[in-house]
Structures are given as structure tokens and as C-alpha cells.
Amino acid sequence: MAVMTAHPSLWMATSATTDLPPLPGDTRVEALVVGEGITGLTTARLLAEQGVPVMVIDSGTIAAGTTGYTTAKLTALQSTIYRELTGSWGEDVAAAYAGAQVEGLDTVRRLVTEDGIDCDLRTDAAYTYALTDEGLAKIEDEVSAGRGAGLAVDFTTNTDLPFPVRGAVKLEGQARFHPRKYCLGLMEAVVARGGSMFEKTRALDLDAADGVVHTDRGKITADLIFVASHVPFVDTGLYLARMTPSRSYAVTFPSSPISGMYISVEEPIRSIRSTEDGHIVVGGESHPVGEGEDSRHHYEALVSWAGANFGAAEVDYRWSAQDYHHADGLPLAGPLGQSGRVFMATGFAKWGMTNGTVAAGVMVDLAMGRENPWADLFDTRRLALKQGGGRLLKANARTVGNLVSKRILSTDLIDVSELESGSGAVVYLEGQKAAAYRDEHGMVHAVSPVCTHLGCQVEFNSAETSWDCPCHGSRFDIEGRVLHGPATTDLERIQAPAVRAR
């Protein structure tokens, strides 16, 4: 499902727009893919090359979700993931994860070559760098763990950054690209092989036994169904209870290119890379969805940092994206439920360019009755309490805390008349709670503050002018329309009285 934002990303602004039709009505197809990001389109591309008739739908437009708002790195070096996986899972699992990421990068390169996709794919080294003694210790551990996982990582103090580092892990032969141009190329390849694509078609419910997906445009009956909507729109297996949603931010500015792709080991994270059209992308500032603070300061922090470290005088693009972290630290791809016909993928923890690509291969192989070397690693049926129990308890305590403290006990709300222009809050409106936003003209837009997914209370996102649910990451615009699942139903509109602008 589409992750909408008030700010278009560089990738969205510099690629062709699409205006594909919505689903025309009830239909039947051999294979249905829900989601037109990198995971869904790769799934469709792999099915199509095997001659499987495939249909792809999305609630928004092609790659206009998290895929179109990423920093677009294709790398097996992902911060200090091997240090973390070796500690929690052991060296064998860390090695399997490394092998999966390498395959993800190789698959992207193969499809770019076979389909002739012009997506600015460039080979580059990846670095995880440290600025402090504490960070340096993590870097040294990551070098050891990365080598133990089979990657040819090196320690270095030499980078192309405009500031000194204490040390860095370096991995040669990685890549960066334009993610939306890549996805548009996948779309064309799917269509060329007889596949069909529909935009503006929201999946609402799933009848796995009968192979039926109900959408807002009609029902689709399919032999195989692949849920690649970033987060499942149905929660068979309680996957959402194991996920933590987070938002992160990016800005770009015109600059001479730098060699390498970078991510800091210290907080706040700083992710850095060049583009082929003369920009540097700086990302970071991750936080839990719906934290209830003025999120505009995350953009301000990135702009300030870019100015101080790169001399950036002008920021021309800014955007945010949403990601899901699985409690045990590993992504998911495989069966959804017990029907044998439905498959899902999620939990890529900000590294979806390689993980989403690998997940597509896992789902397709399992659906075709073939073994896949990464199926156990991505197993959707695992429940690793040793590795993820603590995060699982924390995530669900957050949900319970929201339901109790916000929905039931919260009484310290302002009246809607106190709401400033250009701001939003959960307020009292004629004696009832409402999620209200006052626009620059003084008009109040009011909706129910109760998320239609599982009933948590939404919070205002000032950076994106949206209502975000802190429990499972659903997002709504100021009129209550769903921007991002797992919710599939809009917030109820509340008639607001005319109130003079403040």
C-alpha cells in the first residue's frame, strides 16, 4: 500500500509519472501480486519469466511507497548487522544473511542487464563509519563479524567524506541506483511478458481458502496470491504484533559527487550517497511512528548537518519513509496462513532494496514448489523468543499503553478553538475527542482519532501533515483517508464548526 508524503522524493520527481487504470471489476488470474514496490514488481517479474500469468495491483501508483522514498543503496554491508546477528543468532545465520544480500544485489544486476533498464546503476563501495571511541569498537567488531559471515570487508580510516572518521568497515563492489526508474523498468518487463498492472486499487480483505482478494474496485480470484504491500493488509499469524514501525527522513542538495556510500554507527544515524544527477542524499533521524512530537525538527536537523559538514547552501528535496523492523532482527518471506496459496514479505528494517528482491525469490520458489536457499532464514513461521522476545514485549506494551493512556485515560486535551493555524492535535470538539487540523485559511478538518485497524489513538505528524498510528503504523491524511496500511478503512469524518483563524 502506498506510503504517501507531503514532500516528493528526488526519485519521484525525476522519473516518469504513471497513470495506469484501476481494476475494472471482478476478475480471475493465475497469480496476483498486491503491491507495486520493489518486492511486488520483482515477484511479478520472476513469475512472468516463468510464463505465469500475473496481475499486480496497488492502492497508489508504481513504486510511490517506501521504494520511491528510500536512499536506494544495494549493499550487503548494512550498518553493524553482522555484529548483531552473530551475537543473537550465531555465525551461520549471519553468513546466510550475507549470502542472501549478495544474491539480492546480483539479481538486480541481472534484471537490469536482461531487461535493459536505465536506472543509473553504479558500482560503489559501502562504508559503515565511526566518529567516537565507542563507535570504533563496534566497527572493529563488525569487521570481524563480517569476515566471519564470508564478506571481504576491510578496516579503513580513508574515506571521501569531508570530515575525519575514527574508522570504518569497507565493502567493495556494492551498488547504488535510481529505485523508481528500476521499478518502472520491471513494470515494462512484466507487461511485455503478458502481465497486467492496475493502480489506485486497494486490497481490503482476503479469503485465502477460496483464493479471493476483495478490493475497492472488485474481487480478484487467484490460484496464487503474493502480499507485497510492505505490511500485510490482513494479519493472519499476528505478524503486526511482532513489528515496530519507524519513520526516517532524507534531504538532498546539489554537490560534487563523493565516492562511496556511507552510514554512521553513532546516533543520530547519517546515511550519505551521491546521485548521477549531481546531488548528495543525506538520510537519518529515525523515530517510532506516531511519537507525537513536532516531527519537522527532523528535517531541520538534517539540513543543519548538511550545511555544517558539506557546506550545503540549498536543500532541493526532502522526504520521509516508513519501515518495519521484525522483533528478532530478520526479515520475513514465505507462506501467509495455512492455505498454501498465499505468500507474504515484510520486516526489511530499512534495507528493502536487497531484502525485498531476495524475498520475491523466496516467495516465487515456494509457490512453484521449489527449494530456496534463503527460505529458512526468511521463514514466516518462526517464533524466536530468545532473539526477539524483549522487543516483542516492548512493542506490545507500546500498543497497550496507547490504548490505555491515550484512548481511555487521556483528559488533558485542548479545545479545538485553541488550535493554531497550520497545526493539528487530538482535541475536544463539542464535547468529543477529535483529530483536528486547522489549515492556513482557518478551516478545521476533523476526523475520529481512533485508528480503524485495531483502535489505537492517532497522533499528528507535522512534517507530513498526516495522522499516524503509533501502534502498527497506519497513516491517514487530514480528511481521514488511508495513506498507509495495515488499516484499510478511512477515519470517520467529524463535522467541524466554522472557527475563526488564530
GUPA-458176 format. One record per residue (C-alpha): z, x, y; residue number from 1. Coordinates in steps of 0.5 Angstrom, whole numbers. Example, Ala and Ser with C-alpha at 12.3 -4.5 7.8 and 13.67 -1.06 7.14 Angstrom:
! GUPA-458176
- 16 / 25 / -9 / 1 $
- 14 / 27 / -2 / 2 $
***
This chain:
! GUPA-458176
- 0 / 0 / 0 / 1 $
- -2 / 3 / 7 / 2 $
- 3 / 7 / 11 / 3 $
- 2 / 4 / 18 / 4 $
- 4 / 8 / 24 / 5 $
- 3 / 8 / 32 / 6 $
- 0 / 14 / 32 / 7 $
- -6 / 16 / 28 / 8 $
- -6 / 23 / 25 / 9 $
- -11 / 28 / 26 / 10 $
- -14 / 27 / 19 / 11 $
- -15 / 19 / 21 / 12 $
- -18 / 21 / 28 / 13 $
- -23 / 26 / 25 / 14 $
- -26 / 22 / 19 / 15 $
- -31 / 16 / 19 / 16 $
- -28 / 9 / 19 / 17 $
- -29 / 5 / 14 / 18 $
- -30 / -3 / 14 / 19 $
- -30 / -5 / 6 / 20 $
- -30 / -12 / 5 / 21 $
- -23 / -16 / 2 / 22 $
- -23 / -18 / -5 / 23 $
- -28 / -24 / -5 / 24 $
- -24 / -28 / -10 / 25 $
- -22 / -29 / -17 / 26 $
- -25 / -23 / -22 / 27 $
- -25 / -19 / -28 / 28 $
- -25 / -12 / -29 / 29 $
- -24 / -7 / -35 / 30 $
- -20 / -2 / -30 / 31 $
- -16 / -4 / -24 / 32 $
- -13 / 1 / -19 / 33 $
- -8 / -1 / -14 / 34 $
- -8 / 4 / -8 / 35 $
- -14 / 8 / -5 / 36 $
- -10 / 14 / -3 / 37 $
- -11 / 21 / -7 / 38 $
- -7 / 18 / -13 / 39 $
- -11 / 12 / -14 / 40 $
- -18 / 15 / -12 / 41 $
- -17 / 21 / -17 / 42 $
- -15 / 16 / -22 / 43 $
- -22 / 12 / -21 / 44 $
- -26 / 18 / -20 / 45 $
- -23 / 20 / -27 / 46 $
- -24 / 13 / -30 / 47 $
- -31 / 13 / -27 / 48 $
- -34 / 19 / -30 / 49 $
- -32 / 17 / -37 / 50 $
- -36 / 11 / -36 / 51 $
- -30 / 6 / -35 / 52 $
- -32 / 0 / -30 / 53 $
- -27 / 1 / -25 / 54 $
- -24 / -3 / -19 / 55 $
- -20 / -1 / -13 / 56 $
- -16 / -5 / -8 / 57 $
- -12 / -3 / -2 / 58 $
- -7 / -7 / 3 / 59 $
- -10 / -3 / 8 / 60 $
- -16 / 2 / 9 / 61 $
- -18 / 8 / 5 / 62 $
- -13 / 14 / 5 / 63 $
- -10 / 11 / 11 / 64 $
- -3 / 11 / 8 / 65 $
- 1 / 17 / 6 / 66 $
- -5 / 21 / 4 / 67 $
- -8 / 20 / 11 / 68 $
- -2 / 23 / 14 / 69 $
- 0 / 29 / 10 / 70 $
- 0 / 36 / 12 / 71 $
- -5 / 37 / 7 / 72 $
- -3 / 43 / 3 / 73 $
- -6 / 44 / -4 / 74 $
- -1 / 49 / -7 / 75 $
- 4 / 51 / -13 / 76 $
- 9 / 54 / -8 / 77 $
- 13 / 48 / -5 / 78 $
- 19 / 51 / -1 / 79 $
- 24 / 53 / -7 / 80 $
- 22 / 48 / -12 / 81 $
- 23 / 53 / -18 / 82 $
- 29 / 56 / -16 / 83 $
- 32 / 48 / -16 / 84 $
- 28 / 46 / -23 / 85 $
- 30 / 53 / -26 / 86 $
- 38 / 51 / -24 / 87 $
- 37 / 44 / -26 / 88 $
- 32 / 43 / -32 / 89 $
- 31 / 51 / -34 / 90 $
- 26 / 56 / -34 / 91 $
- 21 / 52 / -39 / 92 $
- 21 / 46 / -34 / 93 $
- 20 / 50 / -28 / 94 $
- 14 / 53 / -32 / 95 $
- 11 / 47 / -34 / 96 $
- 12 / 44 / -27 / 97 $
- 8 / 50 / -24 / 98 $
- 2 / 49 / -29 / 99 $
- 1 / 42 / -27 / 100 $
- 1 / 44 / -20 / 101 $
- -4 / 49 / -21 / 102 $
- -8 / 44 / -25 / 103 $
- -8 / 39 / -19 / 104 $
- -11 / 45 / -15 / 105 $
- -16 / 46 / -20 / 106 $
- -18 / 39 / -21 / 107 $
- -19 / 38 / -13 / 108 $
- -24 / 44 / -13 / 109 $
- -28 / 42 / -19 / 110 $
- -29 / 35 / -16 / 111 $
- -31 / 38 / -9 / 112 $
- -36 / 42 / -13 / 113 $
- -38 / 37 / -17 / 114 $
- -39 / 31 / -12 / 115 $
- -41 / 36 / -6 / 116 $
- -35 / 33 / -2 / 117 $
- -35 / 36 / 5 / 118 $
- -27 / 36 / 6 / 119 $
- -26 / 43 / 10 / 120 $
- -23 / 46 / 3 / 121 $
- -21 / 53 / 4 / 122 $
- -17 / 58 / 0 / 123 $
- -11 / 61 / 3 / 124 $
- -4 / 64 / 2 / 125 $
- 2 / 60 / 1 / 126 $
- 9 / 62 / 4 / 127 $
- 16 / 60 / 4 / 128 $
- 20 / 64 / 9 / 129 $
- 27 / 65 / 11 / 130 $
- 30 / 67 / 18 / 131 $
- 37 / 68 / 16 / 132 $
- 41 / 72 / 11 / 133 $
- 43 / 65 / 7 / 134 $
- 35 / 63 / 7 / 135 $
- 34 / 70 / 5 / 136 $
- 38 / 70 / -1 / 137 $
- 34 / 63 / -3 / 138 $
- 28 / 67 / -2 / 139 $
- 30 / 72 / -7 / 140 $
- 32 / 67 / -12 / 141 $
- 25 / 63 / -11 / 142 $
- 21 / 70 / -12 / 143 $
- 25 / 71 / -19 / 144 $
- 24 / 64 / -21 / 145 $
- 17 / 63 / -19 / 146 $
- 15 / 69 / -23 / 147 $
- 19 / 66 / -29 / 148 $
- 15 / 60 / -28 / 149 $
- 9 / 64 / -29 / 150 $
- 7 / 64 / -22 / 151 $
- 4 / 71 / -19 / 152 $
- 9 / 71 / -13 / 153 $
- 11 / 76 / -9 / 154 $
- 16 / 78 / -3 / 155 $
- 14 / 80 / 3 / 156 $
- 16 / 81 / 11 / 157 $
- 9 / 81 / 13 / 158 $
- 6 / 74 / 16 / 159 $
- 1 / 72 / 21 / 160 $
- 7 / 68 / 25 / 161 $
- 8 / 69 / 32 / 162 $
- 16 / 71 / 30 / 163 $
- 19 / 75 / 25 / 164 $
- 22 / 73 / 19 / 165 $
- 27 / 76 / 14 / 166 $
- 23 / 75 / 8 / 167 $
- 18 / 70 / 5 / 168 $
- 15 / 68 / -2 / 169 $
- 8 / 69 / -2 / 170 $
- 3 / 66 / -7 / 171 $
- -5 / 68 / -6 / 172 $
- -10 / 63 / -8 / 173 $
- -8 / 56 / -6 / 174 $
- -12 / 52 / -1 / 175 $
- -12 / 47 / 5 / 176 $
- -17 / 41 / 6 / 177 $
- -18 / 35 / 10 / 178 $
- -15 / 30 / 6 / 179 $
- -18 / 24 / 8 / 180 $
- -25 / 27 / 8 / 181 $
- -24 / 29 / 1 / 182 $
- -22 / 22 / -1 / 183 $
- -28 / 19 / 3 / 184 $
- -32 / 23 / -2 / 185 $
- -28 / 21 / -8 / 186 $
- -30 / 14 / -6 / 187 $
- -37 / 15 / -5 / 188 $
- -37 / 18 / -12 / 189 $
- -33 / 12 / -15 / 190 $
- -38 / 7 / -12 / 191 $
- -44 / 12 / -14 / 192 $
- -42 / 11 / -22 / 193 $
- -41 / 4 / -21 / 194 $
- -34 / 3 / -19 / 195 $
- -32 / -3 / -13 / 196 $
- -28 / -2 / -7 / 197 $
- -24 / -7 / -3 / 198 $
- -20 / -6 / 3 / 199 $
- -15 / -11 / 6 / 200 $
- -13 / -14 / -1 / 201 $
- -5 / -14 / -2 / 202 $
- -3 / -14 / -9 / 203 $
- 3 / -19 / -9 / 204 $
- 5 / -19 / -17 / 205 $
- 4 / -17 / -24 / 206 $
- 3 / -21 / -30 / 207 $
- 3 / -15 / -35 / 208 $
- 3 / -19 / -41 / 209 $
- -4 / -22 / -39 / 210 $
- -6 / -16 / -35 / 211 $
- -7 / -20 / -28 / 212 $
- -5 / -18 / -22 / 213 $
- -4 / -23 / -16 / 214 $
- -7 / -21 / -9 / 215 $
- -7 / -25 / -3 / 216 $
- -15 / -26 / -4 / 217 $
- -15 / -28 / -11 / 218 $
- -13 / -26 / -18 / 219 $
- -15 / -20 / -22 / 220 $
- -15 / -20 / -29 / 221 $
- -16 / -13 / -32 / 222 $
- -15 / -9 / -39 / 223 $
- -12 / -3 / -36 / 224 $
- -8 / -3 / -29 / 225 $
- -6 / 3 / -25 / 226 $
- -1 / 2 / -20 / 227 $
- -2 / 8 / -15 / 228 $
- 1 / 5 / -9 / 229 $
- 6 / 10 / -7 / 230 $
- 11 / 6 / -9 / 231 $
- 11 / 0 / -15 / 232 $
- 10 / -7 / -12 / 233 $
- 13 / -9 / -18 / 234 $
- 20 / -6 / -20 / 235 $
- 20 / -6 / -28 / 236 $
- 24 / -1 / -30 / 237 $
- 28 / -1 / -24 / 238 $
- 24 / 5 / -21 / 239 $
- 26 / 4 / -14 / 240 $
- 34 / 5 / -15 / 241 $
- 32 / 12 / -17 / 242 $
- 28 / 13 / -11 / 243 $
- 30 / 16 / -4 / 244 $
- 25 / 14 / 2 / 245 $
- 24 / 19 / 7 / 246 $
- 20 / 20 / 14 / 247 $
- 18 / 26 / 16 / 248 $
- 13 / 28 / 23 / 249 $
- 8 / 32 / 25 / 250 $
- 4 / 35 / 31 / 251 $
- -2 / 39 / 33 / 252 $
- -4 / 43 / 38 / 253 $
- -11 / 47 / 40 / 254 $
- -10 / 54 / 38 / 255 $
- -13 / 60 / 35 / 256 $
- -12 / 60 / 27 / 257 $
- -7 / 63 / 23 / 258 $
- -8 / 66 / 16 / 259 $
- -3 / 63 / 11 / 260 $
- 0 / 56 / 10 / 261 $
- 8 / 56 / 11 / 262 $
- 14 / 52 / 10 / 263 $
- 21 / 55 / 12 / 264 $
- 27 / 55 / 8 / 265 $
- 32 / 53 / 13 / 266 $
- 33 / 46 / 16 / 267 $
- 30 / 43 / 20 / 268 $
- 24 / 45 / 16 / 269 $
- 18 / 47 / 19 / 270 $
- 11 / 47 / 16 / 271 $
- 5 / 50 / 19 / 272 $
- -2 / 51 / 18 / 273 $
- -9 / 52 / 21 / 274 $
- -15 / 47 / 21 / 275 $
- -22 / 48 / 21 / 276 $
- -23 / 45 / 28 / 277 $
- -18 / 49 / 32 / 278 $
- -11 / 46 / 31 / 279 $
- -5 / 48 / 28 / 280 $
- -1 / 43 / 25 / 281 $
- 7 / 43 / 25 / 282 $
- 11 / 39 / 21 / 283 $
- 18 / 37 / 19 / 284 $
- 24 / 33 / 22 / 285 $
- 25 / 29 / 15 / 286 $
- 30 / 24 / 15 / 287 $
- 32 / 18 / 11 / 288 $
- 28 / 12 / 12 / 289 $
- 32 / 7 / 17 / 290 $
- 37 / 11 / 19 / 291 $
- 38 / 7 / 26 / 292 $
- 38 / 12 / 31 / 293 $
- 32 / 14 / 36 / 294 $
- 27 / 17 / 32 / 295 $
- 23 / 19 / 38 / 296 $
- 27 / 25 / 38 / 297 $
- 24 / 28 / 32 / 298 $
- 17 / 28 / 36 / 299 $
- 21 / 32 / 42 / 300 $
- 24 / 37 / 37 / 301 $
- 17 / 39 / 34 / 302 $
- 14 / 39 / 41 / 303 $
- 19 / 43 / 44 / 304 $
- 19 / 48 / 38 / 305 $
- 11 / 49 / 38 / 306 $
- 12 / 50 / 45 / 307 $
- 17 / 56 / 44 / 308 $
- 14 / 59 / 38 / 309 $
- 7 / 58 / 39 / 310 $
- 6 / 57 / 47 / 311 $
- 3 / 50 / 46 / 312 $
- 2 / 47 / 52 / 313 $
- -1 / 41 / 50 / 314 $
- 0 / 37 / 44 / 315 $
- -6 / 32 / 42 / 316 $
- -4 / 29 / 36 / 317 $
- 3 / 26 / 33 / 318 $
- 4 / 22 / 27 / 319 $
- 9 / 21 / 21 / 320 $
- 9 / 19 / 14 / 321 $
- 13 / 17 / 8 / 322 $
- 15 / 20 / 2 / 323 $
- 19 / 18 / -4 / 324 $
- 24 / 23 / -8 / 325 $
- 26 / 22 / -15 / 326 $
- 33 / 23 / -17 / 327 $
- 32 / 28 / -22 / 328 $
- 27 / 32 / -18 / 329 $
- 21 / 31 / -22 / 330 $
- 15 / 26 / -21 / 331 $
- 13 / 20 / -25 / 332 $
- 7 / 18 / -28 / 333 $
- 6 / 14 / -34 / 334 $
- 7 / 7 / -37 / 335 $
- 10 / 2 / -33 / 336 $
- 14 / -3 / -38 / 337 $
- 12 / -4 / -45 / 338 $
- 5 / -8 / -45 / 339 $
- 1 / -1 / -46 / 340 $
- -4 / -3 / -41 / 341 $
- 0 / -2 / -34 / 342 $
- 1 / 5 / -31 / 343 $
- 4 / 8 / -25 / 344 $
- 5 / 14 / -21 / 345 $
- 11 / 16 / -16 / 346 $
- 16 / 20 / -13 / 347 $
- 12 / 26 / -11 / 348 $
- 17 / 29 / -6 / 349 $
- 12 / 31 / 0 / 350 $
- 8 / 35 / -5 / 351 $
- 3 / 29 / -7 / 352 $
- -4 / 33 / -6 / 353 $
- -3 / 36 / -12 / 354 $
- 2 / 32 / -16 / 355 $
- -2 / 26 / -14 / 356 $
- -8 / 29 / -17 / 357 $
- -4 / 31 / -24 / 358 $
- -1 / 24 / -24 / 359 $
- -8 / 21 / -24 / 360 $
- -10 / 25 / -30 / 361 $
- -4 / 24 / -34 / 362 $
- -5 / 16 / -33 / 363 $
- -12 / 16 / -35 / 364 $
- -11 / 20 / -41 / 365 $
- -5 / 16 / -43 / 366 $
- -9 / 10 / -42 / 367 $
- -15 / 13 / -46 / 368 $
- -10 / 14 / -52 / 369 $
- -11 / 22 / -51 / 370 $
- -5 / 27 / -50 / 371 $
- -4 / 30 / -44 / 372 $
- 0 / 37 / -43 / 373 $
- 4 / 34 / -37 / 374 $
- 6 / 27 / -40 / 375 $
- 13 / 29 / -42 / 376 $
- 14 / 33 / -35 / 377 $
- 12 / 26 / -31 / 378 $
- 15 / 22 / -36 / 379 $
- 16 / 15 / -33 / 380 $
- 21 / 13 / -39 / 381 $
- 26 / 19 / -38 / 382 $
- 33 / 18 / -35 / 383 $
- 36 / 25 / -34 / 384 $
- 43 / 23 / -31 / 385 $
- 45 / 30 / -31 / 386 $
- 40 / 32 / -27 / 387 $
- 39 / 26 / -22 / 388 $
- 46 / 22 / -23 / 389 $
- 49 / 25 / -17 / 390 $
- 43 / 23 / -13 / 391 $
- 42 / 16 / -16 / 392 $
- 49 / 14 / -15 / 393 $
- 49 / 17 / -7 / 394 $
- 42 / 13 / -7 / 395 $
- 45 / 6 / -9 / 396 $
- 51 / 7 / -5 / 397 $
- 47 / 7 / 1 / 398 $
- 44 / 1 / -1 / 399 $
- 51 / -3 / -3 / 400 $
- 53 / 0 / 4 / 401 $
- 48 / -3 / 8 / 402 $
- 48 / -10 / 4 / 403 $
- 56 / -10 / 6 / 404 $
- 57 / -6 / 12 / 405 $
- 50 / -9 / 16 / 406 $
- 49 / -16 / 12 / 407 $
- 56 / -18 / 12 / 408 $
- 61 / -15 / 16 / 409 $
- 57 / -12 / 22 / 410 $
- 59 / -16 / 28 / 411 $
- 58 / -11 / 34 / 412 $
- 52 / -14 / 36 / 413 $
- 49 / -14 / 43 / 414 $
- 46 / -21 / 45 / 415 $
- 38 / -21 / 46 / 416 $
- 39 / -22 / 54 / 417 $
- 42 / -14 / 54 / 418 $
- 35 / -11 / 50 / 419 $
- 32 / -6 / 55 / 420 $
- 24 / -7 / 55 / 421 $
- 21 / -2 / 50 / 422 $
- 27 / -2 / 45 / 423 $
- 29 / -6 / 39 / 424 $
- 35 / -8 / 35 / 425 $
- 39 / -13 / 31 / 426 $
- 42 / -17 / 36 / 427 $
- 45 / -24 / 37 / 428 $
- 39 / -29 / 39 / 429 $
- 42 / -36 / 40 / 430 $
- 48 / -35 / 35 / 431 $
- 44 / -32 / 29 / 432 $
- 42 / -25 / 28 / 433 $
- 35 / -23 / 29 / 434 $
- 31 / -16 / 29 / 435 $
- 28 / -17 / 36 / 436 $
- 24 / -12 / 40 / 437 $
- 22 / -13 / 48 / 438 $
- 16 / -11 / 50 / 439 $
- 14 / -8 / 56 / 440 $
- 12 / -15 / 59 / 441 $
- 19 / -17 / 58 / 442 $
- 17 / -21 / 52 / 443 $
- 21 / -22 / 46 / 444 $
- 19 / -21 / 39 / 445 $
- 24 / -24 / 34 / 446 $
- 24 / -24 / 26 / 447 $
- 29 / -24 / 21 / 448 $
- 33 / -18 / 20 / 449 $
- 33 / -19 / 12 / 450 $
- 28 / -15 / 8 / 451 $
- 24 / -19 / 4 / 452 $
- 25 / -14 / -2 / 453 $
- 32 / -14 / -4 / 454 $
- 35 / -17 / 2 / 455 $
- 38 / -11 / 6 / 456 $
- 38 / -11 / 13 / 457 $
- 32 / -7 / 17 / 458 $
- 33 / -2 / 23 / 459 $
- 29 / -1 / 29 / 460 $
- 24 / 5 / 28 / 461 $
- 23 / 7 / 36 / 462 $
- 18 / 13 / 34 / 463 $
- 13 / 8 / 31 / 464 $
- 15 / 1 / 34 / 465 $
- 17 / -2 / 27 / 466 $
- 22 / -5 / 23 / 467 $
- 24 / 0 / 17 / 468 $
- 29 / -2 / 11 / 469 $
- 34 / 4 / 9 / 470 $
- 35 / 2 / 2 / 471 $
- 28 / 2 / -1 / 472 $
- 23 / 4 / 5 / 473 $
- 19 / -3 / 6 / 474 $
- 17 / -3 / 13 / 475 $
- 14 / -8 / 18 / 476 $
- 11 / -9 / 25 / 477 $
- 14 / -12 / 31 / 478 $
- 11 / -19 / 28 / 479 $
- 14 / -18 / 21 / 480 $
- 8 / -17 / 18 / 481 $
- 9 / -12 / 12 / 482 $
- 6 / -5 / 13 / 483 $
- 9 / -1 / 7 / 484 $
- 12 / -4 / 1 / 485 $
- 15 / -5 / -4 / 486 $
- 16 / -11 / 0 / 487 $
- 10 / -16 / -1 / 488 $
- 12 / -22 / 4 / 489 $
- 13 / -22 / 11 / 490 $
- 19 / -22 / 15 / 491 $
- 21 / -29 / 17 / 492 $
- 19 / -30 / 25 / 493 $
- 24 / -33 / 29 / 494 $
- 22 / -37 / 36 / 495 $
- 25 / -33 / 42 / 496 $
- 26 / -36 / 48 / 497 $
- 23 / -33 / 54 / 498 $
- 27 / -28 / 57 / 499 $
- 26 / -24 / 64 / 500 $
- 24 / -17 / 63 / 501 $
- 30 / -12 / 64 / 502 $
***
